[in-house]
């Protein structure tokens, strides 16, 4: 490595402003250095005629080129040149040029002209220089070519595209190389949760550090690992941690870096990347967003057989596991679109492992909050567990955004520390948007909104599987005129009754409008959309309908059905009938709950009109405590007992801190603006 204390050699760095300055100077030179002269080539006979008429004032003889140049008078210039060209008042000088037999013979002719009185001017003998004419003729072309070359070099990345040579080395790899010992600032300690992914990633690092430990038993080092998961869950962060932990060279590159405007560049860069990796083996190559080049082949008929992206993918497949060998080179890749990757890319021997990096559960969200709160000045009112429960379905990036947004809100309000209200405001801001305090709402509309939101709160309070209410508001936020926040339950599977309770709670707003106002409004549009999708999922995806039991028309690959549905017209009519029946039953159920607690609902609506925002404590005063205990508290208690038992078994000191992660496929949202259970997308067409 270079000595950091060694002084750097001074030098002049090239800048594009130099090229601009050269062009400007050249144009100014053409403007001010030009002698405003007009020149015309004539035959020697014409030259003699012009001298005989007394129209030539001065003759210059170029002895090395056998040419003669004469300065002509104004009268002759007006005859030869057009008036728009020859303007003597502006200093324009006119010349005629001719070829001569020789300088001696021309001198004899000049003596004759003098004796006859036809020429009385001055005669000069010179040697002409062709460099000036060549410069003025080809200078602009040379400058244009130089400017084009410089621009192409900058467009292709200059020396950054694989070393000196610029445009000629555009096929070189653009990978960032972290040499052995040049670690990043991220380690596994900075990656909260993700216990299983970190375990597999650590094992890959150990493969490179101590390969003999595994090869002695006959095992082979995995050639690649694919990190798969939703956006913001920490796939790239894990790769950065590998760069910080592994004591081997680390190549980092994005999938889009392989593709350029030039044909064949992608494949060339793949070859150059693996060539460099083989030279530095053992090493790790990380390709972020590999779906940019790894999309399944043959899916784009418009590009034909010579698709540049497919050529790049073919070269990548060959380099990863082709005729040659890449011993000691491990490929890490990350994507959130594993479903569109080519099957040949995912097979064993290329990516031996697919590591799922899923959305964090409650215990993991607590750990992630603790990581992002290390540099934030929070006060004692902040309850990390409550915030983690309210952010179900949030990724690690979302939680980092919550912490940062809370700090900004606290600073905006001139607070010395970040308190609980700032975090709650940050969560509300991210889920539902900013408050629209300037939006004008009439008293009738405000009353309808209060009745609607009170209907949601009332129905949810008396349902076993509904989420616990945290806050209800009639202050407009984002696209919603009112909103309710819930404390989602942690579930791995969802029973039918939980889906029905969620539908009933969602329909509680419209049911309350019909009972209290005698009419319904368009405010339930979002509720009806969610309920319809949930009912459709119950019948078509989950097979929970009595009329269509154990039938699922969901295709997880997204490729089987296309624009046609996998059932006929009679089955479609039956599905529509079942969907309508389920929605109607839950709507009537919501109306019955509101009628049974009509007084409490009316009191809640009146309080909302006055206070605009109510919390769970206010609902307890009106309806009393809920009769169902939160499942999440039971799960957390069981998790703490399991962690303590595991630590005792491993000989560790029991700790109450969360340290693991379990992945979940269920995304729940604390706002009533989202559907808590997982609902596959409806069919297209």
N, C-alpha and C positions, 0 to 999 in steps of 0.2 A: 504493500500500500504506500501511497505517496505520503511524504511527511507534511502534516498540515501546517507546520511552522515554516516550511520552505517558501520563500517569496515566489509568487507567480511571475512568470516572464511577461514583460510588457509587450504589447502588440496592438496593432490597429485592427479592430474588428470591422468586418464588412457590414454595411447597412444598405437597405434598399434606397435610402435617401441619396446615397452616392449616385446610383443610376439616374434618379430624377435630376440631380444637380448637373450631371454630364449632359443630359438631353437639353436642359434649359440653357446651359452655356453654349451648346452647339447651335441652338436656334437663335440665341442672341448674336452669336458670331455671324451667322448667315444674314442677320438683319443689319448689323452695323459695319461689318467688314466688307460686305459686297461693294464693288466700285460702281454699281449702277451702269454697267457698260452693256452695249448691244453688239453682237458679233454675227457676221454672215460670211459663209464660205462662197467664194466666186472663182471663176476660171482666170488664168493668167491673161487671156485676151480681154476679159471684162476689166481686170485690174488695170491694164494698159489704157483702156478707154476712159476709165475714171480718172487716171492720172493726166491723160491728155486733155480732159475738160477742166483741169485745175481743181478737181474735187478732193484731192488727197493732200492733207496738210503735213503728215509725218509718216515715215516708213520705218518699221523695225524688222530687221532681218535676223532669223534664227538659223544660224549656220549649221547646227547639228541635225536639224530636221528638214532643211531646205524649204522653209515656209517664210512668208512675208506677211506682215500685218500693217495695215494702213489706217491712220485716223482720218476720217472723212469729214468734210465740211457740213454745216447745217443744211444747206440747200440740197446736197446730194443725199444726206441722211433722210430728209423728208421724202425724197423720191424712192429710196430703197425700202425704208421701214414705214409701218403704219403710224398714223398720228398718235394712236393710243399707246404705242410702244416708245416712240422717240419724243421726249419732252425735254428740250434743251434748257428750259428755265429751271428744271429740278436737278441739273447737273448730270444728265445722261450723256454718255460718250459713245459714239458709234464707231465700229471697226469693221474692216473687211479683211479676210484672210484668204491667201492663195498659195498654191504650190509653185515653186520656182525651179528652173533647171539647175542653177547653182548660184552661190553667192557672188562669184566673180562675174558671171554673165549678167546678173541683175545689176551689179555695180556699173558695168558698161552701159546698160540701158538707162540707168539713172543719170549717168553723165550726159547721155544724149538728151534726156528730158530737160536737164538743167540748161544745156546749150540752146535748146529750142524755147526756153522760158516757160515750159509746162509745169515744172516742179521746182519750188524754191524752199521746200521745208527741210527738216532735219532728218538724217538717216542714222540709225543705230544698229550695231551688230551685237547680238546676244546669243547665249545658249539657253534654250528653253528647258524648263523643269516640268516633267509630267506628273510629279507627285501631287501638286496642288489640284490639278484638274481631276486626278483620280480620287483625291480626298473628297472634293465637293460632289463628285458623281456617285461614289460608292459609300461615302460616310454615313448617310442616313440608313442605307441598307444594313451596314455593319452594326450600327446602333440598334436597329430594330431586332436583328438576330440576337445580339447580346442581351437585350431586354427580354426577349422571349425565352431565352435559355435560363436567365435568372428567375423569371416567374415560374417556369416549369420546375425548376429546382426547389423553389419555396413551396409550390403546390404539392410536390411529392415528398415533402418533409425534409429536404436538404440532407445534411449529414445525419439527421436523426433517423433516416430510413435505412439504416444498416451500415453506416460508415460513410467515408468520403466517396464522392461520386454522384450524390444526389439522384437525379432522374435516372441515371444508369444503374443504380442499385435499388430501384423501387421494389424489387422482389425480395429484398432482405427482410428479416423478421423485425417487428417493432416491439418485441417483448421487453419488458423491464426486468433487468437481471439484478437479483440480490445475491451478491457473492457470499461465500461461506464466512460467517461472522458479521455480515452486514444485516442485522436483524431489524425488523420494524418495531414500532413502539407498542404493538398489541401482542399479548400473550393469552394463554388459556385462562388466566385469572380475570381477564377483562371480558370473558364470554360467560355471561350468567346463564344458569340453567343448561339446557342442551346436553344432558348427561350422556345419553346414548351416542349422539353424534360425536361428542368430544372423545368418548372412549374409542370409537373406531378410528377417528383421526389420529389420536395418540398412538394407536397401534401401527398406523402407516408410518408415522415418524420413527417409531421404534424399529420398523423394518429397515429403514435406511441407516439408523444409528448402529444397530447390531443385527445384521442379516444372518450371521452364522447361527444365532440362537434358533432361527426358524428353519434354515436350510439343512441343519444337521439332522432334523427329523424327517427330511424328505419333502418338506413343504416348499412352495414357490411364492415369491413375493408378488402380491397383487399388482397388476399393471395400471389400474386406474380406479378411481372412485368418483361417483357422480353425486353431487349434493342437490337434492330436490326438495322444493318446498315453496310456500307462498312468498310473495315479496315482503321484505323487511324482517324475515325471521332469523337472519344472521349467517347466511351462506358465505357471503364474501368476507364477513368478519371472521368466520372460522378459517378461511384461507389465509387471512392476514395473521391469525394466531399461529398457523402452521409455519408461515415465514418467520415469525418471531421465535418459535420454539425449535425448529429443525436446524441443525448445524450443517446444512448442505446448501448448495446453490438453489435458488428459487427463481423460476421464470414466471412472470405474470403478464397475461395478455387477454384482451377482450375478443370475443368471437367476431365482432364487426371489423377488427383490425386486419383480418385476413382478406377482406373483400375490398377491391379498389376499382377504379374505372377502367383499368387496363386488363385485357384478357390474359389469363395465366398467372396473374400476380398472386392470387390467393394460394394456389398450389405451390408456387415458388416460395412463399413465406412459410408455408407449413414445412417444406423440406429444409429451409434454412433454420427454422426453430428447432427441429429435432436434430439437425446436425450440430447446433450449438449445445443442445442438451446432452447428446452422446459424448461430446468432448468434455463436459463437466460432470458426467455421471460419477457417483450417484447424485441425483438431483430430483426436484419436483417441478412440474410444469402445470400452472394453473390457467385455465381458460374460462373466463367469466362470460356468462350469457352465451353458452355454446349453441343455443338454438338458432343463433344468427347464421351459422353455417351447417348445423346438424339437422336441419329440417328434412323430413322424409323425402326421398327422391321420387320423381315422377308425379308430384302433386301440383306442378305448375305447367300446364300444357302450353302456355303462351310463350315460354322461353325456348322450347324446342330441345334438341339433344345437346346443344352446346351451351348449357347453362353454366355460367362461371361459378355459381355457388355449389352446384353439384360436382364440378371438377375439384373444387377445394375440399368438399366432403370426401370424395374418392381418395384424394391424396392423404387426408387425415386418417381415413380408415387403414390405408396401406402402411402409414408410418406407425400407427398404434399397434397393429398386429398384422403384419404382412410377411413377405418372404424373408425380410431382414429381421434383426433382433434389436431390442432396445433394453438390454439388461441394465438395471439400475436407474431407469427413468420411470417415475411414477406420475401419472396424469391425474390431476384434480380438475373437475369441471363443475360449474354451477348453472342451474336453470330453474325457472318456475314454470316451464312448459315441457315437461318430460313426455307428455302425451303426443307431441308432434315430432319428436326426434326419430331418426331413422332406426329401424330395428337392428340393422347391422352395427350401428354405433353402440347399442345398449347390450350387445351379447357379451357373454363371459369371454375373457381374453383381451377385451378392450376396456370396458368398465366392469370389473369383477364385482364391484359393490355399488349399490345405490343407497345412499345415506339420506334418510328422510329428516328434514329439518322443519318441523311442524310448528303451528302456533302454540305459544306457551299456555300451560294451565295455571291455576291459581298460585300454586307454590312457586312456580317458575316466574310468574309475574311479580311476586313479592321480591324474589331475588334480583330480577332485572331492575325493579324500582330502586332497590338498595344500591345497585351499581351506579345508576344515573343520578342518584341523590347525593353521592359522595362529595360533589363540588358545589352543591346548592345549600345556601343558608336557610334551613327550614327551622320552624319552631316546634314546640311540644304538641301543638294541636294537630299535627299531621299524623294520620294513622295509615301506615303503608298497607296494612291488610285490607282496610276498607277500600282504598283506592284500587288495589289489585282486584277486589271482587267487582268493583264497578266497571272495570275495563276488560271484561270477558270478550274474547275475540280479537283483542289488540295484539299486534306483533311487537317485537322488540323495538322496531323503529317508531311505532306509534307511541309506545311508552316513553321513549326518549323525547318525542315531540311533546308529550304531555308535560314532562318535567321542564323542558325549555319554555313552553308556553306559560306555565305557571310562574316561572321566574320573570318573564316579560310582563305578565299581568301585575305581579307584585311591584315591580319597578315602576310601572305606569301609575300605580296608585300610591307611590312614594312610601312604600313599606320597607322597614329595615330587614325583615325576614320574609320568607315565603310561607304563608300560613295555609290552613286547611281550605279556607274560602278561595284562595288563589288556585289551588289544585282542582277544587270542584268546578270553578269557573273555566279552567283550562279543559277539563273533560267535557263540560257542556259545550264549549266552543268548538272542540274537534268533532263531537258527535252530531250536533244539531246546527252549528254555525253561530254567527253573532246575533245578539239581540237587536231587533228592529224597533228601537224606541220611537223612531220618527213615523212609523206606520200608523195611519189614522184608522181606527176601528170604531164603528158606531156602538151604542149601548146594546142594541138588540143582537148584533153580531158577537159582542163580547160575552153576553149572557149565554148565547148558543155554544160558544167555545168552552165556557166554564162548565156547562151542563155536560158537554161531550167529554171533556177530560175527567170530570167527576165520575162519569159513567165507567170509564176505563178503571179508575182507582177503586171504585166500589166493587165491581165484579171481580177484579184481581184479588181483593182482600179476602174473599170468601171462596176461593178456589184452591184446592189442595196443591195442584201442580203448577200454579202460576208463580211467577217470580215475585219476590218481595218488593213492594213499592218503596222507593227511596225519596222521590220528589216528584211533584206534579206542578206544572206551570202553564199559565195562559199568556205568557209573554211571547210574542212572535219571534221565532228563531229560524234562520235559513228559509226553507220553503214551507215550514209548518207554522200554523197560527197558534198551536199549543203543543206541549210535549209532556211525556211522563218518563221518568227514569226508574229502572228496576235493578235489583240485585240478582243477577242471573245465577242459577244453580249449576253446579258442575256435574254434568252427566256424560257418560260414555255411550249409553243407548237411551233412546227416548220411547217410552210406552205410548200406546194409542191414547190413553186418557190425558197424558201431558199435552199431546197435540190438540186434542179437543178442548182442553182448558185454555190453551193459548188462543185458539180460535174464538172461544167464548169471550175471553177478555178483550180481544181485538174488536169484536162486534159490540162491546158494551157501550162505546161512544154513540153509535147510531141508535141502539136500543134506548139509551137515555134520552136522546133527542125526540124520538117518537112518543115516549111516555110523558116527558115533561112539557114538550112544546106542541105535541100533536102533529108534527110534520118533521121531515128529514131534510138534510141539506147536502151540499156537495163536499162538505168537510171530511166525509168518511171515504173519499176516493182512495187514499193510500191504504186505509184499513181493509177495504173491500179487495183491493189488488192482492194484498198479502194473504187474506183468508182464502181467496180463490186458488192461489198457488198452493197453499197448504192442503186444501181439500183435494185438489188434483193429485198432489204427491201421495196422499193417503190411499187414493184409489189406484193410481196407475203405477206408482213407484214402489210403495211400501207393501202393497197387497193386503191392506187392513180392512177392506170393504167386505161386508157380509155377502153382497151380490157377486163380487169378483175377488174371492179370497186367494191369497198365495200366487198372485200374478204380478209380474214386474216387467214393464216395457222400457225400463231405463237401460241405456247402453253406456257403460263407463268409458268406452273408447271414443264415443262421439262420431263414429264413422259408419255404423251399420245401416241406419235408416235413411239418411239424407233428407230429402224433402217429402218423403212419403211416410205415413204412419203405419206401424206394424199391426194394425187391426182394421177390420172392415167397418161398414156403416152401422150395422146393428150393435156391434160392441161399442162404437163411438157414442151412439145414442144412450146405451146403458151407462157408460162412464159419465156422460153429462147429467143423467138422472141421479146417479149416486152423489155426484158433486153437489148438485142442488139440494138433495136431501140432507146431506151432512151440514151444509151451511145454514139451512132453514132450522134444523134442530138446535144448533148452537145459538142462533139468533133468538129463538124462543126461550132458550135456557137463560141467556143474558137478560132478557126482559123480565123473566120470573125472579131473578136475583135482585134486580133493581126495584121491582114492585115489593119484594119482601123487605127491603131496606130503603124504602122511599124517603123516610124522614132523614135518615143519615145522609142519603145522596143529596137531598135538598140543602141540608146544612153545609155539606162539603162544597156544593156549588156556590152558595152564598159567601162562604169564607174565601173561596178562590176569587170571587169578584172583588172582594175587599182587599185581600193580601196579595193576590196574583200568583204567589208561590207558596206551596205547602209541602211539609216534610212528613216522614213516616210517623213522627211523634204526634203530629196533628191528627193523622188518621187514627192512631190508637186512642186518642181522647174521644173521637166521634164513634168509632165502631168497636173499641176494645181491642185487646191483643189478639193476634192471629192464633188459631188453635193448632197450626202445623209448624213443626220445628224445621229449620233450614237443613237440607241435606248437606250443604256445603260445609257447615260446622262439623257434622259427623265425619265427613270425608277428611277434613283437616285434622281432626283428632286421631283418626285411624292412621293417617299418614305420619303424624308425629310419633305415634307409638311404634310404627314399623321402622322409622328411621332410628329411633332410640335402640330398638332391638338389634338392628343391623350394626350400629356402631359398637354396641356391647359385644356382639359376636366377633367383630374385627379387632376388638381390644382398644377401641377409641373411647374418648370421653364423650358422653352424650351431650348433644347440643341442640338447641331449639332452632337453629338456623336452617333454612331450606337449602338443600344442596343438589337436588336431582331434578329430573324432568320426565314426565310421561306425555307422549304425544296424544292428541285427540283430534278427531275428525269433525267435531261439532263446534260451530261458531255461533256464539250467542252475543247479543248486543244489549247493553244496559238501557237503551232507549226503546220506547214502544214504536219507534219509527222503523225497527228492523225485526225480521223474523228470527226468533231464537233457534229453532231446530234447523238441521241441515236440509235444504230442499234442492234436489237436483234441478237443473234448468229444464224448462218445458221444451217439447219438440218444436223444431222449426217447420215452417210451412203451414 
